[in-house]
Amino acid sequence: MAALEKPAETVVDDANPPTANRQRREAYTVFSGATKIYLTYFLGFTMILSTLTATIYFPLIPMLGDQFNVSIQAINLTITVYAIVQAVSPGIFASVADSFGRRPVLLLLVALYALGSLGLALNKNNYAALIALRALQSIGGSAIPTLAYGIAADVAPTAERGRMLGPMLSTCNGISAVGPVIGGAITLGTSGIQWVFWALLIISALCFLVAGFTLPETARCVVGNGSKPAVGIWKTWWSLTRRKSEKTEPASENSCAGVIEREKWRPLTALASLRIIFYKDASAVLWMVALTYSIYYTFQVAIPVIFADIYSYNELEIGLAFLPGLAGMTIGGIIAGKLVDLNYAVVAKKHNFCTDSDRRSLGDFPIEAARYRNCLVFVIGETILVIGYGWAVHYQVHPAAPIVLQFFICAASTLLSHTASALLVDIFPEKSSTAYASGQIMRCGVSAASAAVLQPLVNVLGYGWYFTLFALFVGVFGVISVFISRLKGMHWRQKRCSW
C-alpha cells in the first residue's frame, strides 16, 4: 500500500485557484488516480459505521425491549438519544478535522465506535448502559461521513467531484442495505441480539486497521495538494515500517503546493457548522439537503408499521421490504455522481469556463446553476411519487406497488440530497467537513420533526392525505430552495466571501 503515498496525477482545479504567479501552475491534487479510486471505495465502506448502525437497529426494537425488560417507548428513547448525538457530533469533529487533519480524527472516531460496539456486545441487561453506549456509537459513527466529504473535497477538483462522491455514497448505501434484513432475521429466528454488536465491532476493527496502515492524510492545511510529506501522527503506519533510508525526503518549499493556512482550533470553532446555517446562500442549500433526507427518514420509520399493520408481514419480511428503497438509494447515488459532473461541464462550456486550466475564482462561476441544472424535474417527480405511495397504501393495493414506489422515491431523494450536499461543499471549499456537518444538523432536525408527527397525523388523516400533505410540503419548499439558490445564491456567496 506504499503506493498510496506516492502522488502521481496532476489535476488543475478551476474553482479554487491560488493567487500567486507560481501557484497558477500548481495542480489541485497530485494524488494518483489509483489513490482516489481506493479512497472512494474505502471511505464508502467506512461510512457504513454511520448508516448500518441505524438500519440494523430498527428491527431489533421488540427484542431489546424484552431483553432489557423495558417498554418499546423506552427503547425508542435510545433512538432519540442516538439522533441527538448524531446532530451534534459531526459539527465538533468536522471543525477539528478542518483545522488539524482528516486522518487522526477519523482513526479516533472509528476507535470510539469500536469501544461502543464492544460495550453493547457485553451489556446484557443494563438499560442505562444501553443508552450511553448507543450515544458513544453515534459519536464515533455519525461524524465519519463529514470527514469522507472533506477528503473528497481535498483530492477531487470541483469538475470531477461527482465521480468520487457518487460511487462512494453508493458503496455505503449498498452495503447498508443488508442491515434491515440481518436485523429482521435475528428478530424472527433467534433470542439474542449480542452477536449483531459483535459484528459491528469486527467491522469497525477492520476499518481501524486498514485506515491506520493505508489512509493518507489529505487535509490541505497539512499536506497541501499532496506534495508536502506527512509527518508524525499524519503518516500511515505502513510508512513507519520502512527503513529510514526509504523515507521520503522533506520537500522543498516550491514543491509543497496548495498548502492553506491552518486555523488554530478553539472550542468555539465547533460552532462553525451552526454559523454556516445562518448564511443566506448556505441556508437555501441546507433546506434542500434537509427536506430530501426527511423523505428517506420518514419512509424508514413508516415502513415497519405499514407492512406489519396493513400487509401483515413478519419481521423478516419487513426487513426485506426495506431492500428496494435502499437499492434505490444506491442507484440514485450513482446517477447523482454522474449528473453532478455532467451538469458542471455543460454550464462551464456555456460560460466559456475552461475546466482544465482556467484559474478564475469560484465567485466568477455560477456553481449553483451548474449543480441544480434540471433539478426541478426530480423535485416534482418525487412529489408525485410520494403522493401516489400514500394513496396506494390507503387503498391497500398489492404490496408490489408501494415496494416499487419505494425504490423510485428513495432514488430521487438520494439524488437530490447528494446534489445539494455537493453544492454545499463547493461553496465552502476550505471548510468542507464543517459545511457537510451543518447539513447533518439540518437533516437530523427536520427528519426528527417529520418522524415525530408521522403517526399522530396518520391517525387523524390516514396515509393517503398524510403523504399528500407531506409531499406537497417537501415539493413546494424544495422548489423554492432550488429557485432561490439559482437566482440569488451566487450573489449572496460573493457578498459573504468579500467580508
C-alpha positions as CSV (number, residue, x, y, z in Angstrom):
1,M,0.0,0.0,0.0
2,A,3.0,2.3,-0.1
3,A,1.9,3.5,-3.5
4,L,-0.9,5.4,-1.8
5,E,1.6,7.9,-0.5
6,K,3.3,8.5,-3.9
7,P,1.3,11.1,-5.7
8,A,1.4,11.0,-9.5
9,E,-1.6,12.7,-11.0
10,T,-1.9,16.4,-11.6
11,V,-5.4,17.9,-12.0
12,V,-6.0,21.6,-12.1
13,D,-8.9,23.0,-10.2
14,D,-10.8,25.7,-11.9
15,A,-12.9,26.7,-8.9
16,N,-10.4,27.2,-6.1
17,P,-7.3,28.9,-7.6
18,P,-4.3,30.3,-5.7
19,T,-3.3,33.8,-6.4
20,A,0.4,34.0,-6.8
21,N,2.0,33.5,-10.2
22,R,3.9,30.4,-9.1
23,Q,0.7,28.9,-7.8
24,R,-1.1,29.3,-11.1
25,R,0.9,26.4,-12.4
26,E,0.1,24.2,-9.4
27,A,-2.1,21.2,-9.7
28,Y,-5.1,21.0,-7.5
29,T,-4.0,17.5,-6.4
30,V,-1.0,15.3,-7.0
31,F,-2.7,12.2,-5.6
32,S,-2.8,9.5,-8.2
33,G,-6.0,8.3,-9.9
34,A,-5.5,4.9,-8.2
35,T,-5.3,6.5,-4.8
36,K,-8.5,8.4,-5.5
37,I,-10.3,5.2,-6.5
38,Y,-9.0,3.5,-3.4
39,L,-10.2,6.4,-1.2
40,T,-13.6,6.4,-2.9
41,Y,-14.4,2.8,-2.0
42,F,-12.6,2.6,1.3
43,L,-14.5,5.7,2.5
44,G,-17.7,4.3,1.2
45,F,-17.1,1.2,3.3
46,T,-16.1,3.1,6.4
47,M,-19.2,5.3,6.2
48,I,-21.4,2.2,6.9
49,L,-20.4,2.7,10.5
50,S,-22.9,5.5,10.4
51,T,-25.6,4.1,8.2
52,L,-25.6,0.4,9.0
53,T,-25.7,1.2,12.8
54,A,-29.1,2.7,12.3
55,T,-30.6,0.4,9.7
56,I,-29.7,-2.8,11.6
57,Y,-31.1,-1.5,14.9
58,F,-34.8,-0.8,13.9
59,P,-35.9,-4.5,13.5
60,L,-34.3,-5.3,16.9
61,I,-36.5,-2.9,18.9
62,P,-39.0,-5.6,20.2
63,M,-36.2,-7.9,21.3
64,L,-34.3,-5.1,23.0
65,G,-37.5,-4.3,25.0
66,D,-37.8,-7.9,26.1
67,Q,-34.1,-8.3,26.9
68,F,-33.8,-5.1,29.0
69,N,-37.3,-5.5,30.4
70,V,-38.4,-2.0,29.4
71,S,-41.2,-0.7,27.2
72,I,-40.9,-0.1,23.4
73,Q,-41.1,3.7,24.2
74,A,-38.0,3.3,26.4
75,I,-36.2,1.6,23.5
76,N,-37.3,4.4,21.2
77,L,-35.6,6.8,23.6
78,T,-32.3,5.2,22.7
79,I,-33.0,6.1,19.0
80,T,-33.8,9.7,20.1
81,V,-30.5,9.9,22.0
82,Y,-28.7,8.5,19.0
83,A,-30.3,11.1,16.7
84,I,-29.4,14.0,19.1
85,V,-25.8,13.0,19.3
86,Q,-25.9,12.4,15.5
87,A,-26.7,16.1,15.1
88,V,-24.0,17.4,17.5
89,S,-21.0,15.1,16.9
90,P,-20.3,16.0,13.2
91,G,-20.0,19.7,13.9
92,I,-17.4,19.2,16.6
93,F,-15.2,16.7,14.8
94,A,-15.6,18.3,11.4
95,S,-14.1,21.5,12.7
96,V,-11.3,19.6,14.3
97,A,-10.6,17.8,11.0
98,D,-10.6,21.0,9.0
99,S,-8.1,22.5,11.4
100,F,-6.0,19.5,12.4
101,G,-6.2,17.0,9.6
102,R,-8.5,14.2,8.5
103,R,-6.5,11.0,9.3
104,P,-6.0,11.3,13.1
105,V,-9.7,12.4,13.6
106,L,-11.0,9.5,11.5
107,L,-9.0,7.0,13.5
108,L,-10.2,8.5,16.8
109,L,-13.8,8.2,15.6
110,V,-13.5,4.6,14.5
111,A,-11.9,3.7,17.8
112,L,-14.7,5.3,19.8
113,Y,-17.3,3.5,17.7
114,A,-15.5,0.2,18.3
115,L,-15.5,0.8,22.0
116,G,-19.2,1.5,22.0
117,S,-19.9,-1.7,20.0
118,L,-17.8,-3.7,22.4
119,G,-19.7,-2.4,25.3
120,L,-23.0,-3.2,23.6
121,A,-21.9,-6.7,22.9
122,L,-21.0,-7.3,26.6
123,N,-24.0,-5.5,28.0
124,K,-26.8,-7.9,28.9
125,N,-29.5,-6.1,30.9
126,N,-28.3,-2.6,31.9
127,Y,-30.7,-0.1,30.2
128,A,-28.7,3.0,31.3
129,A,-25.6,1.5,29.7
130,L,-27.5,0.7,26.5
131,I,-28.3,4.5,26.2
132,A,-24.8,5.6,27.0
133,L,-23.2,3.0,24.6
134,R,-25.5,3.9,21.8
135,A,-24.6,7.5,22.3
136,L,-20.9,6.5,22.1
137,Q,-21.5,4.6,18.9
138,S,-23.2,7.7,17.5
139,I,-20.3,10.0,18.5
140,G,-17.9,7.7,16.6
141,G,-20.1,6.8,13.6
142,S,-22.1,10.0,12.8
143,A,-19.1,12.2,12.1
144,I,-17.4,9.8,9.6
145,P,-19.5,10.9,6.6
146,T,-18.4,14.6,7.2
147,L,-14.8,13.6,7.1
148,A,-15.4,11.5,3.9
149,Y,-16.9,14.5,2.2
150,G,-13.9,16.6,3.4
151,I,-11.4,14.1,1.9
152,A,-13.3,14.0,-1.4
153,A,-13.1,17.8,-1.5
154,D,-9.3,17.6,-0.7
155,V,-8.4,15.3,-3.6
156,A,-11.1,15.9,-6.2
157,P,-11.4,19.2,-8.0
158,T,-14.9,20.7,-8.5
159,A,-15.3,19.4,-12.0
160,E,-14.6,15.8,-11.0
161,R,-16.1,15.7,-7.5
162,G,-19.2,13.8,-8.6
163,R,-17.3,10.8,-10.0
164,M,-15.9,10.3,-6.5
165,L,-18.9,11.2,-4.4
166,G,-21.4,9.0,-6.4
167,P,-19.6,5.7,-6.1
168,M,-18.5,6.5,-2.5
169,L,-22.1,7.0,-1.3
170,S,-23.5,4.2,-3.4
171,T,-21.0,1.8,-1.8
172,C,-22.1,2.9,1.6
173,N,-25.8,2.6,0.8
174,G,-25.4,-0.7,-1.0
175,I,-23.7,-2.4,2.0
176,S,-26.0,-0.8,4.5
177,A,-29.0,-2.3,2.6
178,V,-28.3,-5.6,4.3
179,G,-28.9,-4.0,7.8
180,P,-32.7,-4.4,7.9
181,V,-32.6,-8.0,6.6
182,I,-30.0,-9.0,9.2
183,G,-31.9,-7.3,12.0
184,G,-35.2,-8.8,10.8
185,A,-33.8,-12.3,10.5
186,I,-32.4,-12.1,14.1
187,T,-35.7,-10.9,15.4
188,L,-37.5,-13.7,13.7
189,G,-35.2,-16.6,14.3
190,T,-33.1,-16.0,17.4
191,S,-33.4,-15.0,21.0
192,G,-30.4,-12.7,21.3
193,I,-29.0,-9.6,19.7
194,Q,-25.4,-9.5,21.1
195,W,-23.9,-11.0,18.0
196,V,-25.1,-8.1,16.0
197,F,-22.9,-5.8,18.1
198,W,-20.0,-8.2,17.8
199,A,-20.4,-8.0,14.0
200,L,-20.3,-4.2,14.2
201,L,-17.2,-4.4,16.4
202,I,-15.4,-6.6,13.9
203,I,-16.3,-4.2,11.0
204,S,-15.0,-1.2,13.0
205,A,-11.8,-3.0,14.0
206,L,-11.2,-3.8,10.3
207,C,-11.8,-0.2,9.3
208,F,-9.4,1.0,12.0
209,L,-6.6,-1.3,10.9
210,V,-7.0,-0.6,7.2
211,A,-7.2,3.2,7.8
212,G,-4.2,3.1,10.1
213,F,-2.0,1.3,7.5
214,T,-3.2,2.9,4.3
215,L,-5.2,6.1,4.7
216,P,-3.1,9.1,3.6
217,E,-3.5,12.5,5.1
218,T,-5.3,14.7,2.6
219,A,-6.1,17.9,4.5
220,R,-4.8,20.8,2.6
221,C,-3.8,22.6,5.8
222,V,-1.4,19.7,6.4
223,V,-0.2,18.3,3.1
224,G,-1.4,20.9,0.6
225,N,-2.2,19.3,-2.7
226,G,-0.4,16.1,-1.5
227,S,3.1,17.3,-2.4
228,K,4.0,18.1,1.2
229,P,5.1,15.0,3.1
230,A,3.0,14.0,6.1
231,V,4.9,13.7,9.4
232,G,4.1,12.3,12.9
233,I,0.6,11.2,13.5
234,W,-0.4,12.1,10.0
235,K,1.8,9.4,8.5
236,T,0.4,6.0,7.7
237,W,1.6,3.0,9.8
238,W,2.8,1.4,6.7
239,S,5.3,4.3,6.1
240,L,6.6,3.9,9.7
241,T,7.6,0.3,9.0
242,R,10.0,1.4,6.3
243,R,13.7,1.8,6.9
244,K,15.0,5.3,7.4
245,S,16.8,5.2,4.1
246,E,13.5,4.6,2.4
247,K,11.7,7.5,4.0
248,T,10.6,10.4,1.7
249,E,12.9,13.4,1.9
250,P,11.4,16.6,3.0
251,A,10.0,18.5,0.0
252,S,11.3,22.0,-0.8
253,E,9.1,25.0,-0.3
254,N,8.5,25.3,-4.0
255,S,7.2,21.7,-4.2
256,C,4.8,22.0,-1.3
257,A,1.9,23.3,-3.4
258,G,-1.6,24.2,-2.3
259,V,-0.9,24.4,1.4
260,I,-3.5,26.6,3.1
261,E,-3.0,28.4,6.4
262,R,-4.1,26.2,9.3
263,E,-6.6,27.8,11.6
264,K,-6.0,27.2,15.3
265,W,-8.8,25.2,16.7
266,R,-10.7,26.5,19.7
267,P,-13.8,25.2,21.4
268,L,-15.9,27.9,19.8
269,T,-14.7,26.6,16.4
270,A,-17.1,23.7,16.9
271,L,-20.0,26.1,16.5
272,A,-18.8,26.9,12.9
273,S,-21.3,24.5,11.5
274,L,-24.1,26.3,13.3
275,R,-22.9,29.6,11.9
276,I,-23.0,28.3,8.4
277,I,-26.7,27.6,8.7
278,F,-27.4,31.4,9.0
279,Y,-25.5,32.4,5.8
280,K,-28.1,33.1,3.2
281,D,-26.5,31.1,0.4
282,A,-25.9,28.2,2.6
283,S,-29.4,28.3,4.2
284,A,-31.1,27.9,0.8
285,V,-28.9,24.8,0.0
286,L,-29.4,23.3,3.5
287,W,-33.1,23.3,3.3
288,M,-32.8,21.2,0.1
289,V,-30.5,18.8,1.9
290,A,-32.8,18.5,4.9
291,L,-36.1,18.2,3.0
292,T,-34.9,15.5,0.7
293,Y,-33.4,13.5,3.5
294,S,-36.5,13.8,5.6
295,I,-38.3,11.8,2.9
296,Y,-35.9,8.9,3.3
297,Y,-36.1,9.1,7.1
298,T,-39.9,9.2,7.1
299,F,-40.0,6.1,5.0
300,Q,-37.6,4.3,7.3
301,V,-39.9,5.0,10.2
302,A,-43.2,4.3,8.3
303,I,-42.3,1.0,6.5
304,P,-42.3,-1.3,9.6
305,V,-45.7,-0.1,10.7
306,I,-47.3,-0.1,7.2
307,F,-46.1,-3.5,6.3
308,A,-46.9,-5.0,9.7
309,D,-50.4,-3.5,10.2
310,I,-51.7,-3.3,6.6
311,Y,-49.9,-6.2,4.9
312,S,-49.3,-8.5,7.9
313,Y,-45.6,-9.0,7.2
314,N,-43.4,-10.7,9.8
315,E,-40.1,-9.2,11.0
316,L,-38.0,-10.9,8.3
317,E,-40.4,-9.8,5.5
318,I,-40.4,-6.3,6.9
319,G,-36.6,-6.3,6.7
320,L,-36.8,-7.5,3.1
321,A,-39.4,-4.7,2.3
322,F,-36.6,-2.2,3.1
323,L,-34.4,-3.5,0.3
324,P,-36.0,-1.8,-2.7
325,G,-35.7,1.6,-1.1
326,L,-32.1,1.0,-0.2
327,A,-31.4,-0.3,-3.7
328,G,-32.9,2.9,-5.0
329,M,-30.6,4.9,-2.7
330,T,-27.6,3.1,-4.2
331,I,-28.8,3.7,-7.8
332,G,-29.7,7.3,-7.0
333,G,-26.2,7.9,-5.6
334,I,-24.5,6.6,-8.8
335,I,-26.7,8.7,-11.0
336,A,-26.2,11.8,-8.8
337,G,-22.4,11.4,-9.1
338,K,-22.6,11.3,-12.9
339,L,-25.1,14.2,-13.2
340,V,-23.1,16.4,-10.9
341,D,-20.1,16.3,-13.2
342,L,-22.1,16.4,-16.4
343,N,-24.1,19.4,-15.4
344,Y,-20.9,21.2,-14.3
345,A,-19.3,20.5,-17.7
346,V,-22.4,21.8,-19.6
347,V,-22.7,25.0,-17.6
348,A,-18.9,25.6,-17.7
349,K,-19.0,25.2,-21.5
350,K,-21.9,27.6,-21.7
351,H,-20.0,30.3,-19.8
352,N,-16.7,29.6,-21.6
353,F,-15.2,28.4,-18.3
354,C,-12.2,26.1,-19.0
355,T,-12.4,23.1,-16.6
356,D,-8.8,22.2,-17.3
357,S,-6.8,25.3,-16.9
358,D,-8.9,28.3,-16.2
359,R,-7.9,29.7,-12.8
360,R,-10.7,32.1,-12.1
361,S,-12.3,32.3,-8.7
362,L,-15.4,30.2,-7.8
363,G,-17.1,33.6,-7.3
364,D,-17.0,34.1,-11.1
365,F,-18.7,30.8,-11.8
366,P,-22.4,30.1,-11.3
367,I,-21.9,26.8,-9.4
368,E,-25.4,26.9,-8.1
369,A,-26.8,26.8,-11.6
370,A,-24.4,24.1,-12.5
371,R,-25.3,21.8,-9.6
372,Y,-29.1,22.4,-9.8
373,R,-29.4,22.2,-13.6
374,N,-32.6,20.2,-14.4
375,C,-33.0,19.6,-10.6
376,L,-36.6,20.8,-10.5
377,V,-37.7,17.8,-12.7
378,F,-36.6,15.4,-10.0
379,V,-38.3,17.5,-7.2
380,I,-41.6,17.5,-9.0
381,G,-41.3,13.8,-9.9
382,E,-40.5,12.9,-6.3
383,T,-43.5,14.8,-5.1
384,I,-45.9,12.9,-7.4
385,L,-44.3,9.6,-6.4
386,V,-44.8,10.2,-2.6
387,I,-48.4,11.2,-3.2
388,G,-49.0,8.0,-5.2
389,Y,-47.4,5.9,-2.4
390,G,-49.8,7.4,0.2
391,W,-52.9,6.5,-1.8
392,A,-51.6,3.1,-2.7
393,V,-51.2,2.3,1.0
394,H,-54.5,3.9,1.8
395,Y,-56.4,1.7,-0.7
396,Q,-54.3,-1.3,0.3
397,V,-53.3,-2.2,-3.2
398,H,-51.0,-5.1,-3.8
399,P,-47.8,-4.7,-1.8
400,A,-45.7,-4.7,-5.0
401,A,-47.0,-1.2,-5.8
402,P,-45.7,0.6,-2.7
403,I,-42.5,-1.5,-2.8
404,V,-41.7,-0.4,-6.3
405,L,-42.6,3.2,-5.5
406,Q,-40.2,3.0,-2.5
407,F,-37.4,2.3,-5.0
408,F,-38.0,5.3,-7.1
409,I,-38.8,7.6,-4.2
410,C,-35.5,6.7,-2.4
411,A,-33.6,7.0,-5.6
412,A,-34.9,10.5,-6.3
413,S,-34.4,11.6,-2.6
414,T,-30.8,10.4,-2.6
415,L,-30.1,12.0,-6.0
416,L,-31.4,15.4,-4.7
417,S,-29.7,15.1,-1.3
418,H,-26.3,14.2,-2.8
419,T,-26.5,17.0,-5.3
420,A,-27.3,19.6,-2.7
421,S,-24.6,18.2,-0.4
422,A,-22.0,18.5,-3.2
423,L,-23.1,22.2,-3.7
424,L,-22.8,22.8,0.0
425,V,-19.2,21.6,0.0
426,D,-18.4,23.6,-3.2
427,I,-19.4,26.9,-1.6
428,F,-17.2,26.3,1.5
429,P,-14.1,24.8,-0.1
430,E,-11.8,25.5,2.8
431,K,-14.2,24.1,5.4
432,S,-15.7,21.2,3.5
433,S,-16.2,18.9,6.5
434,T,-17.7,21.7,8.6
435,A,-20.1,22.6,5.8
436,Y,-21.2,19.0,5.5
437,A,-21.7,18.9,9.3
438,S,-24.1,21.8,9.0
439,G,-26.1,19.7,6.6
440,Q,-26.1,16.9,9.2
441,I,-27.6,19.3,11.8
442,M,-30.4,20.4,9.5
443,R,-31.1,16.8,8.3
444,C,-31.4,15.5,11.8
445,G,-33.6,18.4,12.9
446,V,-36.1,18.2,10.1
447,S,-36.1,14.4,9.9
448,A,-36.7,14.1,13.7
449,A,-39.7,16.5,13.3
450,S,-41.1,14.6,10.4
451,A,-40.8,11.3,12.3
452,A,-42.4,12.8,15.4
453,V,-45.5,14.0,13.6
454,L,-45.9,10.9,11.4
455,Q,-48.1,8.6,13.5
456,P,-50.3,11.3,15.1
457,L,-51.1,12.8,11.7
458,V,-51.6,9.4,10.1
459,N,-54.1,8.6,12.9
460,V,-56.0,11.8,12.1
461,L,-55.7,12.0,8.3
462,G,-54.9,8.5,7.2
463,Y,-51.9,7.5,5.0
464,G,-53.3,9.0,1.8
465,W,-53.8,12.5,3.0
466,Y,-50.7,12.4,5.2
467,F,-48.3,11.6,2.4
468,T,-50.1,14.0,0.1
469,L,-49.5,16.9,2.6
470,F,-46.0,15.7,3.3
471,A,-45.1,15.5,-0.4
472,L,-46.6,18.9,-1.1
473,F,-44.7,20.5,1.8
474,V,-41.4,19.0,0.7
475,G,-42.1,19.7,-3.0
476,V,-43.1,23.3,-2.6
477,F,-40.2,24.2,-0.3
478,G,-37.8,22.2,-2.4
479,V,-38.7,24.2,-5.5
480,I,-38.4,27.4,-3.6
481,S,-35.0,26.3,-2.3
482,V,-33.7,25.5,-5.8
483,F,-35.2,28.6,-7.3
484,I,-33.6,30.9,-4.6
485,S,-30.2,29.2,-4.9
486,R,-30.1,29.6,-8.7
487,L,-31.4,33.2,-8.6
488,K,-29.6,34.7,-5.5
489,G,-27.1,32.1,-4.4
490,M,-24.2,33.4,-6.4
491,H,-24.7,37.0,-5.3
492,W,-25.0,36.0,-1.6
493,R,-21.9,33.8,-1.9
494,Q,-19.9,36.6,-3.5
495,K,-21.0,39.0,-0.8
496,R,-20.1,36.6,2.0
497,C,-16.7,35.9,0.6
498,S,-15.9,39.6,0.4
499,W,-16.4,40.1,4.1
